């Protein structure tokens, strides 16, 4: 009987030790600065708004960049999310529209165009590290910022 108590004690302790659900990623605005986004896009930083990491491990950053185009100065709004890596598959499966699989971007990537907002949504996976999502008005803009973010992680 004394022997079974010794065997049960370690099992009971394992139940009492809390296990972390998910590792928190760094703040999106700290990982990918507004100046870095402006530089990659060849524009001028107007504003950066940060949403601190949530309990689920997701953080969000909104960048406003002024760029010069044929019609003069234009304002681009780019939104970056950093999420746990295990969110990638659920995001792909949860899309209402067909996704375009992208090669050569992270370990896996897909893109969706949303007709209602006229924005591109690009999601990439850096295996065992993070899921990166960027929305932008242009597909090439979204790709540049995803590449930038993947390089920082």
C-alpha positions as CSV (number, residue, x, y, z in Angstrom):
1,X,0.0,0.0,0.0
2,X,2.8,2.4,0.8
3,X,4.3,1.7,-2.7
4,X,1.1,2.7,-4.5
5,X,1.0,6.1,-2.8
6,X,4.4,6.9,-4.1
7,X,3.4,6.0,-7.6
8,X,0.2,8.1,-7.4
9,X,1.9,11.2,-6.0
10,X,3.8,12.2,-9.1
11,X,0.7,11.6,-11.3
12,X,-1.3,13.9,-9.0
13,X,1.4,16.6,-9.3
14,X,1.3,16.5,-13.1
15,X,-2.4,17.3,-13.0
16,X,-1.8,20.3,-10.8
17,X,0.9,21.9,-13.0
18,X,-0.7,24.3,-15.5
19,X,0.4,23.9,-19.1
20,X,0.7,26.9,-21.3
21,X,-1.9,26.8,-24.1
22,X,0.1,28.8,-26.7
23,X,3.3,30.8,-26.8
24,X,2.8,34.5,-27.3
25,X,4.4,36.0,-30.3
26,X,6.0,39.4,-30.2
27,X,4.0,42.6,-30.9
28,X,3.4,42.9,-34.7
29,X,4.4,46.6,-34.7
30,X,7.6,45.9,-32.9
31,X,8.5,43.0,-35.2
32,X,7.7,44.9,-38.4
33,X,8.2,48.7,-37.8
34,X,6.3,51.3,-39.7
35,X,9.5,52.7,-41.1
36,X,10.4,49.3,-42.5
37,X,7.0,49.0,-44.2
38,X,7.4,52.5,-45.7
39,X,10.9,51.7,-46.9
40,X,9.8,48.4,-48.6
41,X,6.9,50.2,-50.3
42,X,9.0,53.3,-51.2
43,X,6.6,55.6,-49.4
44,X,6.3,57.8,-46.3
45,X,4.9,56.6,-43.0
46,X,1.8,58.4,-42.0
47,X,0.6,56.4,-39.0
48,X,1.0,53.1,-37.1
49,X,-1.7,51.7,-34.8
50,X,-0.9,48.7,-32.6
51,X,-3.2,46.2,-31.1
52,X,-1.3,44.4,-28.3
53,X,-1.0,40.6,-28.3
54,X,-4.1,38.8,-27.1
55,X,-4.4,35.8,-24.9
56,X,-4.6,33.6,-28.0
57,X,-1.2,34.8,-29.1
58,X,-2.4,37.1,-31.9
59,X,-1.1,40.7,-32.4
60,X,-2.2,43.2,-35.0
61,X,-0.6,46.3,-36.5
62,X,-2.2,48.8,-38.9
63,X,0.1,50.9,-41.1
64,X,-0.8,54.0,-43.2
65,X,1.7,54.8,-45.9
66,X,1.7,57.6,-48.5
67,X,3.1,56.6,-51.9
68,X,3.5,58.5,-55.1
69,X,1.5,57.2,-58.1
70,X,0.6,58.4,-61.5
71,X,-2.4,60.2,-59.9
72,X,-0.3,61.9,-57.3
73,X,0.0,60.9,-53.6
74,X,-2.0,57.9,-52.6
75,X,-2.6,56.5,-49.1
76,X,-2.2,52.7,-48.6
77,X,-3.5,50.9,-45.5
78,X,-1.8,47.6,-44.6
79,X,-2.9,45.4,-41.8
80,X,-0.5,42.8,-40.3
81,X,-1.4,40.0,-37.9
82,X,1.1,37.6,-36.2
83,X,-0.6,34.4,-35.0
84,X,0.5,31.1,-33.7
85,X,1.7,28.7,-36.4
86,X,-1.1,26.2,-35.7
87,X,-3.7,28.7,-36.8
88,X,-2.6,28.4,-40.5
89,X,-4.6,25.3,-41.5
90,X,-7.8,26.4,-39.8
91,X,-7.5,29.7,-41.6
92,X,-7.1,28.0,-45.0
93,X,-10.0,25.7,-44.4
94,X,-12.2,28.5,-43.0
95,X,-12.1,30.6,-46.2
96,X,-15.5,31.1,-47.9
97,X,-13.8,31.8,-51.2
98,X,-11.4,29.6,-53.1
99,X,-7.8,30.2,-52.2
100,X,-4.9,30.7,-54.5
101,X,-1.9,28.6,-53.2
102,X,1.3,30.5,-53.4
103,X,4.7,28.9,-53.9
104,X,8.0,30.3,-52.6
105,X,6.6,32.2,-49.7
106,X,7.3,30.7,-46.2
107,X,6.6,27.0,-45.7
108,X,3.1,27.4,-47.2
109,X,1.0,30.3,-48.3
110,X,-2.4,31.3,-49.8
111,X,-4.1,34.4,-51.0
112,X,-7.8,35.4,-51.3
113,X,-9.3,38.4,-52.9
114,X,-12.3,39.8,-51.2
115,X,-14.8,41.4,-53.6
116,X,-16.7,43.2,-50.9
117,X,-13.6,45.1,-49.6
118,X,-11.5,45.0,-52.7
119,X,-8.6,43.9,-50.6
120,X,-6.1,41.0,-50.9
121,X,-5.6,38.8,-47.9
122,X,-2.3,36.9,-47.9
123,X,-1.6,34.2,-45.2
124,X,1.8,32.5,-44.9
125,X,3.2,29.9,-42.5
126,X,6.6,29.9,-40.9
127,X,6.6,26.4,-39.6
128,X,6.9,26.0,-35.8
129,X,7.1,29.8,-35.5
130,X,4.1,31.8,-36.7
131,X,1.2,32.4,-39.1
132,X,1.5,35.8,-40.8
133,X,-1.5,37.5,-42.4
134,X,-1.5,40.7,-44.3
135,X,-4.4,42.6,-46.0
136,X,-3.7,45.3,-48.6
137,X,-5.2,47.0,-51.6
138,X,-2.7,45.3,-53.9
139,X,-1.4,41.7,-54.1
140,X,2.2,42.8,-54.5
141,X,2.0,45.1,-51.5
142,X,0.7,42.2,-49.4
143,X,3.4,39.9,-50.6
144,X,6.2,42.4,-49.8
145,X,5.0,42.9,-46.3
146,X,4.6,39.1,-45.7
147,X,8.1,38.6,-47.0
148,X,9.3,41.4,-44.6
149,X,7.5,39.8,-41.6
150,X,8.7,36.3,-42.4
151,X,12.3,37.6,-42.5
152,X,11.9,39.2,-39.0
153,X,10.6,36.0,-37.4
